[in-house]
């Protein structure tokens, strides 16, 4: 019976790992590679596309699913527990900074992300945007490393014993779902932050002419 349970647990862990391998995050989702300087109109169009993305059904579903995730208890498998802890840390960090983008968006554009007049806003400083951008890059680095580490987990699970292997399945599912949502949200936030940095520079440049 124990052998059967272990076999089933390992088979499921392999399934999760296979899915993780297919979705392995090779590149930092916070890295914005397009260095072309855009005009204010082009930046506005880019923001509109990003806002539309953030309102899409797929985007919202992944975020909602991630927000409902409950961190699993430690299972006694060091590597897996470390990954679950990292996933929890990144999810919490994302939640606590989620209000920053709408705030900075309104401050720079004078509008909410829904297109309404922003009303009274707190001026944003360039260094605040740069600090936010760097934070997303760091989160992306952690996500890439953790994503690659997840692929090695089936070996640790197999050698951990039946009871730990069964408990590990919950952690594997938690980590995978967290990473999918984090990749999406980090990418969006990084692109929008870079856009706001460029918009702020372009507007200040226009004013100085």
N, C-alpha and C positions, 0 to 999 in steps of 0.2 A: 504493500500500500504506500509506504513511504517513498519507494522507488518510483511508483506511478505518479505521486504528487510532485516529486522533484522533476520528473520528466516533463510533466504538464507545465510546471512553473518555468522551467528552463525554455520550453518551447514558446511560451508566451513572451518571455523576456527577449528571446531572439526575434520574435515578431515586432516588439516595440523597438528593438535595436535596429532592425532592418528598416523600419519606417524612419527612425532617426537618421540612419545613414543616407536614406534617400533625400532627407531634408537637411542634411548636415550644412551648417553655416560656415562656409569657407572664407567669406569676406565680411568684414565689419559692416553691418547695415547702417552705421552712422557715418561711414565715409562717403562724402559727396565728391565724385570724381570730375564732374563737369565744372571746369574752371573758367568757362566763357563768361565774360561780363555781359549781363543782360540789361536792357533798357527798363525803365519803370513800367512800361506797358507789358513787356515780356515777363517781368517779375510778377505783375498783377495777374497775368494769365496763368502763370505757374502756381501762384497761391490758390487761384480758383480751382485748378485741377487737384491740388492737394486737399483742399476743403471738401471737394466732391468725393475724393477717395475716403476721407475720414468719415463720411456719412454713408458710405456704401454698406450694403447688408453684410457682406463677407467681413469687412473690417470691424463693424460693430459687434457681430456675432463672436468673433475671436476675442475681442476685448471683454465682452460680457462673460464669456466662458472663463477667461482668465481671472476675472474679478471674483468669480464664485469658487475658485479653487481653494481648498483648505490644505495647508501644509501637512504632509504626513508625519507620523511619529518616526523617530529614528529606528532603523531596522537592524543596526549593528554591522552594516557593511560600509566600511569607512568611505570608499569612493562614492558610493551611491548617496550616503547621508550628506556628504560634502556638496554634491551636485544639487540635492534637494534644498539644502541651506542656501546655496548661491541663487537658485531659482526664486526662493522666497525673498531673499534680499533684493534682487532685481525687480521683482513684482512690486514690492513695497516702495522701493525708490521711485518706480514709475508712477505709482498712485499718488505719492506725495508731491510730485513735480508736474502732475497732469494739468494743473491750473495755470502753469507758467506760460504755455504757448498762447492760449486765448488772451491772457493779460498783456503779453508783449505784442501780440497781433493788433489788439485794440490801441495800444499806446502808439504804435508806429503808423498804422493805416488810418486811425480815426474811426474804424468800424469794428463791429463784432465779426466773428467768423460766419455769422448768419447774414451779414451784409447790412445790419442796422447801424445807425449812428451810435458811436461808443459812449457818448456823454463824457462825464468827468473821468479822466484816466491819469494814472501816475506815469510821468515821463520815464522812459527806460534808458539806461545808460549802456553804451556799447560794450563795456566790460561785463555787464550782466548777461548779455546775449552770448558773448564769447565763452563765459564760464559755463553757461548752459550747454553750449555746443560741445565743449570739452567733456562735460559730464556724460553726454550721450555717446561720445567716442569711447570713453572708458567703459561704459556699460556694454557697448558693442564688443570691445576686446574681451571682456569677461564672458560674454555670450558665445563668442566664437570658440574660445578655449573650452568652455563647458560643453558645448555641442559636440566637439571632437572627443572629449573625455567620455561622453555618454556611450559611444560606440564600444568602448572597452568593458562596459558593465556586465554583459552576459557571462564573461569568464569569472568575474568576482562572485556573481550570483550563484553560478553553478557550484563553486567551491564553498559556499557559505552554509550549506545544509538546507534541509527541507523547510523548516519553519521560517527561517530568514528569507529563503527564496520566495515563498508564498507572499510574505509581507512586502517583498521588494517590488512586486508587480504594481502596487498602488503608487509607490514612489516613482517608478518608471513612467507611469501614465501621467502623474502630476508634472514631472519634469518636462516631458515631451510637450504637453499642452501649454505649459508656461513658456517654453522656448519659442513655440510657434507664434504666440501672441506678442512676445517681447521683440522678436525680429521685426514684426510688422510695425509695432508702435515706435520702436527706436528709429527705424528707417523714416517713418513719417515725421517724427519730431525733429530729427536731424535735418531733413530737407527743408522743413518749414523754418527752423531756426536759421539755417544758412540763407534762406530767402529773405528773412527779416533783417539779417545783418546786411545783406547786399542792398535791400530796399532803403534801409536807414542811411547807408553810405551814399546811395544815389540821390536821395532826397536832400541830404546835407550838401552834396556837391552841387545840385541844382540851385539851392539857395545861395550858395557862395558865389555864383556867377554874376 
